Amino acid sequence: MKRRFDKGFALIELLVTLLIISALLIFAIEEYRRHIASTRITRARADIDELVKAVRLYNIKESRQFETEVFSPQALGTFIGTYLEKEPPRDPWGVYYLHDAKQGIVFSCGPDGRPQTTNVASESDDIAVYYLPHSFFITRAEYVDANLNNLVDISDYIELTFSRPAQLREPMGIDFETDLPKKALGSAVVRPGDNHFKARIDFAPPLAPSLVPGQTKLFPRQYIESIVDYSPKPQRLGRVDNLVIEKRKK
């Protein structure tokens, strides 16, 4: 009777031991998976930081904004060697890093391989770095003496530079106001610029402009709807205090 009891007890001990070992093994495997996932995300963020530095440098030095969508050797061309020391790596999941110029994002599609960063998605495993300011405003307003006569007249224009790429929805001159003096734009019209970061205020008849470069301040009207950015939820052009229209240097 005692021998049977000992055998039964030994079997229970063995099962408990196996159960403990199995639980520890499952825990160790899960910890290892989490460590691998964390390591991959850390590596992706480091790669993206280097790409963002290169994009920012390009945007500072070049006359146009960086718009390449895929960080592949074929797409980048001379960007490699000029702004990147070597060919960009693929992300830890084997896919080239991506770029959205309109939102100012460099990102990886993450483990699932599907880009969701640029959507209004509540859940996404993308790893992304935003390199543009969050707020949307005019960073610079430059008066251009187009006919080089040293007079502010209808042949001239103002070039606007935005903090983020802009969508122009049929804006008009009356969407802007000035101070020192007021109503200095005359009967101006607003046109797209050379890229999404630019727009032009062209002077037009019948009312001539009366601005004074270096003195006149420019403001978008409050709640302007005709100029917005490319965010998933577009934001209106904000006002900046003391934005002076400066004359472009030759």
C-alpha positions as CSV (number, residue, x, y, z in Angstrom):
1,M,0.0,0.0,0.0
2,K,2.8,2.3,0.9
3,R,4.7,1.5,-2.3
4,R,1.7,2.5,-4.4
5,F,1.4,5.7,-2.5
6,D,5.0,6.5,-3.1
7,K,4.7,5.8,-6.8
8,G,1.6,8.0,-7.0
9,F,3.3,10.8,-5.0
10,A,6.4,10.6,-7.3
11,L,4.2,10.8,-10.4
12,I,2.5,13.9,-9.0
13,E,5.9,15.5,-8.2
14,L,7.0,14.8,-11.7
15,L,3.9,16.4,-13.2
16,V,4.3,19.4,-11.0
17,T,7.9,19.7,-12.0
18,L,7.1,19.4,-15.7
19,L,4.4,22.1,-15.3
20,I,6.8,24.5,-13.6
21,I,9.4,23.9,-16.2
22,S,6.9,24.4,-19.0
23,A,5.7,27.7,-17.4
24,L,9.2,28.9,-17.0
25,L,10.0,28.0,-20.6
26,I,6.9,29.8,-21.9
27,F,7.9,32.9,-19.9
28,A,11.5,32.8,-21.2
29,I,10.3,32.5,-24.8
30,E,7.9,35.4,-24.4
31,E,10.6,37.5,-22.7
32,Y,13.0,36.6,-25.6
33,R,10.4,37.7,-28.2
34,R,9.8,41.0,-26.4
35,H,13.5,41.6,-26.2
36,I,13.9,40.9,-30.0
37,A,10.9,43.2,-30.8
38,S,12.3,46.0,-28.5
39,T,15.7,45.6,-30.1
40,R,14.2,45.9,-33.6
41,I,12.2,49.0,-32.7
42,T,15.3,50.6,-31.2
43,R,17.3,49.9,-34.3
44,A,14.6,51.3,-36.5
45,R,14.4,54.5,-34.5
46,A,18.2,54.9,-34.8
47,D,18.0,54.4,-38.6
48,I,15.2,56.9,-38.9
49,D,17.0,59.5,-36.9
50,E,19.9,59.4,-39.3
51,L,17.6,59.6,-42.3
52,V,15.8,62.6,-40.7
53,K,19.1,64.4,-40.2
54,A,19.9,63.9,-43.9
55,V,16.5,65.2,-45.0
56,R,16.8,68.3,-42.8
57,L,20.2,69.0,-44.2
58,Y,18.9,68.6,-47.7
59,N,16.0,71.0,-47.1
60,I,18.4,73.6,-45.7
61,K,21.0,73.5,-48.5
62,E,18.8,72.8,-51.5
63,S,16.4,75.3,-53.2
64,R,13.6,72.7,-53.1
65,Q,12.3,70.3,-50.5
66,F,13.2,66.6,-50.3
67,E,10.3,64.6,-51.8
68,T,11.6,61.1,-52.5
69,E,9.1,58.6,-51.1
70,V,11.3,55.5,-50.6
71,F,14.8,55.4,-49.1
72,S,16.1,52.9,-51.6
73,P,19.5,53.3,-53.4
74,Q,17.7,53.5,-56.8
75,A,15.4,56.3,-55.7
76,L,18.0,58.3,-53.8
77,G,20.7,58.6,-56.4
78,T,23.3,61.3,-55.5
79,F,21.5,61.9,-52.1
80,I,23.8,59.0,-51.1
81,G,27.3,60.3,-50.6
82,T,26.1,63.9,-50.4
83,Y,23.7,63.8,-47.5
84,L,24.0,60.1,-46.5
85,E,27.4,58.6,-45.9
86,K,26.3,55.2,-47.2
87,E,23.3,53.3,-48.7
88,P,20.4,53.4,-46.3
89,P,19.5,50.1,-44.6
90,R,16.2,48.3,-44.8
91,D,14.2,48.3,-41.6
92,P,14.5,45.3,-39.2
93,W,11.6,43.6,-41.1
94,G,13.3,43.8,-44.5
95,V,11.5,46.8,-46.0
96,Y,12.9,50.1,-47.1
97,Y,12.1,53.1,-44.9
98,L,9.5,55.5,-46.3
99,H,9.0,59.3,-46.5
100,D,5.9,61.5,-46.6
101,A,7.0,65.0,-47.6
102,K,3.6,66.6,-47.1
103,Q,3.4,65.5,-43.5
104,G,7.1,65.6,-42.8
105,I,7.5,62.0,-41.7
106,V,10.2,59.4,-42.1
107,F,8.8,56.0,-41.0
108,S,9.0,52.2,-41.0
109,C,5.9,50.1,-41.7
110,G,6.7,48.1,-38.6
111,P,6.2,44.3,-38.1
112,D,3.0,44.1,-40.1
113,G,4.5,45.8,-43.2
114,R,1.5,48.0,-43.8
115,P,1.9,51.8,-43.8
116,Q,-0.6,53.4,-41.4
117,T,1.3,56.4,-40.1
118,T,-0.3,58.8,-42.6
119,N,-3.8,57.7,-41.9
120,V,-6.1,58.9,-39.1
121,A,-5.6,55.4,-37.5
122,S,-6.1,54.9,-33.8
123,E,-3.7,51.9,-33.8
124,S,-0.6,51.5,-35.8
125,D,2.7,49.6,-35.3
126,D,4.6,52.0,-37.6
127,I,7.7,53.6,-36.2
128,A,7.8,57.2,-37.3
129,V,9.7,60.5,-36.7
130,Y,8.1,63.8,-37.6
131,Y,10.7,66.4,-38.6
132,L,8.4,69.4,-39.3
133,P,6.9,71.8,-36.7
134,H,3.5,70.7,-35.5
135,S,2.0,74.2,-35.9
136,F,1.2,75.6,-39.3
137,F,2.2,79.2,-39.9
138,I,4.2,81.6,-42.2
139,T,7.9,81.4,-41.4
140,R,9.0,84.1,-43.9
141,A,7.4,86.8,-46.1
142,E,9.8,88.2,-48.7
143,Y,9.0,91.1,-51.0
144,V,10.5,90.6,-54.5
145,D,11.3,93.6,-56.7
146,A,10.6,91.6,-59.9
147,N,11.3,94.5,-62.4
148,L,14.3,95.7,-60.4
149,N,13.2,99.3,-60.4
150,N,13.4,99.8,-56.6
151,L,9.7,100.7,-56.5
152,V,6.9,98.7,-54.9
153,D,4.5,98.3,-57.8
154,I,2.1,95.9,-59.5
155,S,4.9,94.0,-61.2
156,D,6.2,92.8,-57.9
157,Y,5.1,90.1,-55.4
158,I,5.5,88.6,-52.0
159,E,6.8,85.1,-51.5
160,L,5.5,83.2,-48.5
161,T,7.2,80.3,-46.9
162,F,5.2,78.0,-44.6
163,S,6.3,75.8,-41.7
164,R,4.5,72.8,-43.2
165,P,3.4,72.0,-46.8
166,A,0.3,73.9,-47.7
167,Q,-2.9,73.2,-49.6
168,L,-4.3,76.2,-51.4
169,R,-8.1,76.2,-51.6
170,E,-8.7,79.2,-53.9
171,P,-7.2,81.8,-51.5
172,M,-7.6,85.5,-52.2
173,G,-5.7,88.6,-51.3
174,I,-8.4,89.5,-48.8
175,D,-7.4,86.4,-46.8
176,F,-4.5,88.5,-45.6
177,E,-4.3,91.8,-43.7
178,T,-1.4,94.1,-43.0
179,D,-0.2,96.7,-40.5
180,L,2.1,99.7,-40.9
181,P,0.3,100.5,-43.1
182,K,-3.0,98.8,-43.2
183,K,-4.5,97.4,-46.5
184,A,-1.0,97.5,-48.0
185,L,-1.5,94.7,-50.4
186,G,-3.9,96.6,-52.7
187,S,-5.9,94.3,-55.0
188,A,-3.6,91.3,-54.7
189,V,-4.1,87.7,-55.7
190,V,-2.7,84.5,-54.1
191,R,-1.0,81.9,-56.3
192,P,0.8,78.6,-55.6
193,G,4.6,78.8,-55.2
194,D,7.4,76.6,-56.6
195,N,6.6,73.8,-54.1
196,H,4.1,73.0,-51.3
197,F,6.0,75.1,-48.8
198,K,5.6,78.2,-50.9
199,A,2.9,80.6,-52.1
200,R,2.9,84.0,-53.8
201,I,0.9,87.1,-53.2
202,D,1.0,88.9,-56.6
203,F,0.1,92.5,-56.8
204,A,-2.6,93.3,-59.4
205,P,-4.7,96.2,-60.6
206,P,-6.6,98.3,-60.0
207,L,-5.3,99.0,-56.5
208,A,-1.5,99.4,-56.2
209,P,0.4,98.1,-53.2
210,S,1.6,100.4,-50.5
211,L,3.7,98.2,-48.3
212,V,7.1,99.2,-46.9
213,P,9.6,96.4,-46.9
214,G,11.2,96.0,-43.5
215,Q,8.3,97.7,-41.8
216,T,4.9,96.3,-43.0
217,K,3.6,93.4,-41.0
218,L,1.5,90.6,-42.6
219,F,-1.2,88.4,-41.0
220,P,-3.6,85.8,-42.3
221,R,-7.1,86.6,-41.3
222,Q,-8.4,84.7,-38.3
223,Y,-10.1,81.3,-39.1
224,I,-8.8,81.3,-42.7
225,E,-10.1,78.2,-44.5
226,S,-8.4,78.7,-47.9
227,I,-4.9,77.7,-46.8
228,V,-4.5,74.5,-44.7
229,D,-1.8,71.9,-44.2
230,Y,-1.8,68.2,-45.2
231,S,-2.4,66.7,-41.8
232,P,-4.9,63.9,-41.6
233,K,-7.1,66.5,-39.9
234,P,-6.0,69.7,-41.8
235,Q,-5.2,72.7,-39.6
236,R,-5.7,76.3,-40.7
237,L,-2.9,78.7,-41.2
238,G,-2.1,80.3,-37.9
239,R,-1.2,83.9,-37.1
240,V,2.3,85.0,-36.1
241,D,2.9,88.2,-34.3
242,N,5.4,90.6,-35.7
243,L,5.9,88.9,-39.1
244,V,7.5,91.7,-41.1
245,I,7.7,91.6,-44.9
246,E,11.4,91.8,-45.7
247,K,13.0,92.6,-49.0
248,R,14.7,89.7,-50.6
249,K,18.4,90.1,-50.8
250,K,19.9,89.8,-54.3
